[in-house]
Amino acid sequence: MIKRLFRIHGFVIVLVCMGTGPAAAADVEVGKIPVTFSLELRVRSEFIQNNGFNDADDRWRQRYRLRFGATAAVTERLTAGFRLSSGDKTYQTTAYQSLDTANFSKADFTVDRAYLSYKRQDGALPTTLYAGKFAHPFYTPSEIVWDVDLQPAGAAEMFTLGRSGVTIALAQYVIRERDKVKDTGSNLFAEQIFWKKDFAPVAVGLGVAYYHVDDPVQVANDAFASNNDFQTNKNFATCTGANPGTCTGTISDFDILEFGTDETFKKVPIRLVGEYVVNLGAKDGLVGGIPFGKENKAWLAGVYYGGNKEKGDWRIGGGYTEIQADAVVANFNSDDFQQTNVNTIFTEARYQIHPKSYIYYDGYYQKKNNFDLFQANGNPVPDDTRKYRHRVTLVVEF
């Protein structure tokens, strides 16, 4: 344990030394079209005790995340953009790459975003439209429904009602194309109404969203074929065969209703975050021959103190979340919270080294929400073991 602490300490010193230099923007003009470039590099050291909620499995890994993107202002209202990213393309809720390649082999650097956006701010109904693969544009105060690293594909529309602060958001996402021969095809449709207002003492956000997956069998099949971490919904009781196998059906549908809010106070730098989720499509079902209920609710509460903009700023925070097994789609929500069927105490401490670089620690203390369901879903773990994760990350942005 002492050796591990010294190793982490040395790694952190290297990270800090790397991130103390200044960063400058890199904007150019291509054929009279202004193009803005962005670059982000993160380097992380992470220790995981009881990985997989198994007391026989500890990990200590070093990781990095690299992203490079560009946006071009084609016209006053039309923007074209792309972003490339590191990470395993079958693990869509993170862009981190572990330093675990055979004989220093090369890692993937794939298309993370490729989109067009149209933005009209004048008139009584300011409108923003997206098409392609882009960042999820909904108001999301936390990641218990949608991981910030998950980039959907399809289209989205945002309509703001004048100066009221009220925005109506619509999304039509393509998960898998319709192909009769391959028997594939799945979409996600979402709607949201949210309100954001900046008052003198406090900035407030409130939102209600609805998510519908029209073919959860396809989603379960894809999760089963990509990574074991996604197999925390009850639906995987229907999956057979080695990975990848076949999911013959699903126990639950996904019709997710999400309520979210956050408040940021000005004089005392405190931010409060709250979220509640219920899956209206969840159903009772047998897993491993054992009956289980709907397992369809999730909630989160968090508080943060401090700033994160100028050199020398610092912020601390934390909170608690409970995510039942079928509250949300395990492929899409936070990998930090370890998908679904999990309770988490989370903590954070951040220091701003430079306006474009910072270092932070985040920790997660977790247990299974329903351990009997975890066992019945094919996990031969004898004890209800807690999982602990400690991460130190340096972030440099250009």
N, C-alpha and C positions, 0 to 999 in steps of 0.2 A: 504493500500500500504506500509506503514512504517513497519507494522508487517511482511509483506511478505519479505521485504528487510532484516530485522533482521534475519528471519529464513534462507534465502539463505546464508547470511553472516556466520551464525553459521555452516551451513552444509558444506560450503567451508573450514572453519577452520578444521573441522573433516577430510575432504578429504586430506588436506595438511599434517596433522599429520600422517595419515595412510601411505602416500607415500614417507616418507623421509628416510626410511631404505634402506640398500644395497640389491641387488639381485644377485644371483649366478646361473650359468648354471647347468643343471642336466643331464649329459650324462653318459650312462651306456653301457655295452656290454652284449648282450644276445646271447648265443651260438656263440660267436666270431663275431656277427654282431653288429656294433656300432649303438646305438639308441639315438637320441636326442629328448628331451622333451621340450615343450614350454607351458607357462601359461601366460594368459593375463587377468587382471581384471580391469574393468572400473566402476566407480561410478559417477552418473550424477544427477544434479538438473536442471530442465527445467521449464521455465515459458512460456506459450503460450497464447498470447492475440488474441482473435477473432479466435479461433480454427475452422476449417472448413470454414474460411472466413465468419464467422457469428459473428456479434458484440454482440450477446447474449451468447457467449460461450467462457469462459476463463478457462485455466487449469494450475495447478502447480503440477508437478509430479516428483517423485524420481525414478531413474532407475539404473540398473546395467547391465554389460555385462561380461560374463565369458566364456573363451575359453581355452581348454586344448587339446594339440595335440602331436603327436610323428612322427618322420621319421626314417626309418631304411635303412641304406646303405647295401642292400642285396648283391650287387656286386659293382665293381668299377663304373659301369654305371647304374645299376638298383636300384631305390629307391621305397620303399613302405611307404605310409603315411596315417594318419587319423587325424581328428580334431573334437572334440565335442564342442557344443556351446549352450549357453542359447538363449532364444528368442522364439517367437511364430512361429511355423513351417509353418503356413499359411501366414505369413508376411515375405517373403523371403529376402527382402532388408534391414533388420536390425536384429541384434542379441541382441538388448537391451530388457530387461524384466522390466516392470514397477512394483513398489511395490504396487500392487493393487490386491493381491490374497485374496480370501475369507477366513477369519479366519486363516491367515498365512499358507495357503495350499502350497504344493510343486509346483515348476515350472518345465517346460520342460528343458531337457539337451540332445539334439539330435545330430545325425550325420550330421556334416557340410561338411566334406570332407572324402573321402575314395578313394585312387587312387594309381596307379603305374606310375612311370615316368622313362624314359630311356634317358640318356644324353651322347652323344658322341661328345667330343670337338676337337679331332684330325681330320686331313684331310682337304680337301678344302671346305667341306660343313658341319660344325658343326650342329648337329641335336639334338633336344629334342622332345620326344613324351610323351603324357599324355593319360591315360585311367582311367575312373572311374568318381568320383565327385571331382573337384579340383578348384583352383582359375583360373579365366579367364586370360589366359596368354598374351593377346594382349596388345599393347601399348595404354594406356588410360590416357591422361593427365588430364581429368576431368571425372565426373560421369553423364554427361547429356545423355549418351546412356546406360552405364552399371554401376550399383552401385557396389562398391568394395565389399560389403557384399554378393552379389549374387554369389553363387557357382554353376556353370553349371555342367551338367552330360553328359558324352559321350566321345569324343576323340578330341585331338588337336595335331598339328604338327608344329614345329618351325624349319626353315632352315635358317642359317646365311651364307651369301656369303663371305666366307673368312674373310679378315680384313677390308672389305669395310664398315662395320657397318650396312649393309642392311640385314634385316631379312624378310622372307616370312612366314606368319602364316596362318594356315588353321584350321578350327574348325567344327566339326559335333556334335551338341548337341541334345540330346533326351529330349523333353519337356514332351510328353506323349507317352506311348507305343502304337503300332498298335494293336487294338483289335476290330474285327468286331462286336462282340456281344455287347460290351460297346459303340461302335461307337466312339472310341478315337484314337488319333494318331496325333502327331505334332512334328516337328523338327525345329531346327534353324541351318542354315549353314552360316558360316562367313569366309571371307578372308581378309587379311591385308598385306600390305607391309609398313615397317617402317625403318627409318634410325636414328641411335643414334651414336653420335660422341662426344668425350671429347677432346676439344682443350685446349690449355693452359689457355686462359682467360675465356672460356665459354664452357659449355656442351649443346649440341643441340639435340632435338628430333623432328622428322617429321613423320607423318603417315597418310595413307589413308586406310580406312576399308569399307567393304560392309557386311551388315547383311540381311539375308532373312529368314522370318518365313513362312513355307510352309502351315500352317493351322491357320490363325488368328482367325477363329471361335472358335477353341478349346481353344486358348489363352484367348479370351474374356470370354468364359464360365468359365474357371478356375479363372480368376480375379473376375468375378461377384460372384462366390461362396465363395471367400476367404475374401476379405476386400473391403469396400466401397472406400478407398483411391485410389485404382487402377482404378476406373471408371472415368478417365478423357479423354480417347480417344473418338472420335466421335462414335466409334463402339457400345457403350453401348446404343445408341438410338434403337438398334435392340433387346435389352434384355427385357424380360417380366417376371412377377411373382415376388414373394418375394425372398429375398436373401437366398439360391441360386435359381436362376431362369434359364431361357433358352435364349440363344442368337441365334436367327434364322439365322443370317448372319452377315456380317461386311460391313461397308461403305468403309474402306480403307484396302489395303494390306500393308505389311511392307517390303520394299526393301530400306534399309537405307544406305546412303552414308555418311561417316564421315571423316572429315579432322581435324587433330589435330597437335599441336606443343607446345613445351615448351623450354625455354632457361634459364639456370642457370649460372649466372656470378660468378666468383671466387673472385676477389679482392673486389668488392662491392657485398655483399651477397643478390642479387636480383634474383627472379625467376619470369618469365613471362609465362603465360599459355593462349592459345587460341584454340578455337574449333568451327567448323561450321558443321551443319548436315542438310541434306535434305532427306526426305522420298519420293523416286521416285514412290512408290506404293500408295501414298495418293490420295483420290478422293473427289470430291464435293459430298455433300449429304444433305438430310433433317434430321434435328434433332428437334423433337417436332413440326414438320410441317414447320419449318423455314429453308430456304436454307443457307448453309454455304460452304465456299471454302475449298481448300485442307488442310489448316492449317498444313503445312508440313515442317516447318523450325525451326531450333534452333541454338543458338550461345552462346558462353561464352567467357569472357575475365577476367583474374585475374592477380594480382601482389602480390608478397610476399617479405618481407625484413627480414633478420636475419637468425640465424642458429637453429638447433634442435638436436645436437648430444651430446655435453658435458654439464656437470653441469654448470648452470648459463646462458646457451644460451637462447635466446628469439627470437620470430618471430611474426611479425604482417602481416596482409594481408587482401585482400578482392577482390571483383569484382562484375560483373553483368552478368546475364544470362536471355535470353528469350527462352522459350520452347513452341512452338505452340502445339495444342491438338494432332495432329497425326504425329508429327515429329519423335517420338520414341515410343517404347512399354512402356506403363505406368507401367506394372508389373516389368520391368527390370531396369529402370533408377533410379536416385537418389531419395530416400525418403527425404533427406535433402531439396531438391528443390521442394518437394511435387508433384512428378510425372510430368504431362504435363499440358498445358494450364495455364502457370504461368510465371510471371516475378519476378526475385529475385535479391535484393542487399544483398550480403553476406560478413560478416566480421569475422576475426579470430585474437586472441592473444594467444600466447603459451609461457610457461616458463618451461625450463628443470630443474627439481628438482634434478635429478640424471640421469646418462646415460640410465637407464632403467625405469624411471618414470618422468612424466610431467603432468602439469595441463594446461588446455586451456579453453578459452571462444570462442564460436562461436554464431553469431547472424544472423537472416534471416528476411528481410523486404520484404514482398511479396504482389503482387496483381494478379488478374486473367488477363491473356493475352487477352482473349475474354470473357467478362462478360456475354454477351448475349448467347454465347454457353454454358457457365457454367449453366445458368438458364434453357436453353432449354434441357440440359442433365439430368434434373430431380432434380435440386437443388433449393428448394423454399427459396432462400435468397433474400430479397428485395433490398438490397443496395450493391454497389460495394465496399465491405469492405476490408481494408488492414489487413494482418496477420503478427504478430510480434512474433518471437521466440528468447529466450535468454537461453543459456545453459552453465553451468560450469561443466567440466568433469575432473576427476583425472584418470590417466592411470598408471598402474603398470604392468611391463612385467618381466618375468623370463625366 
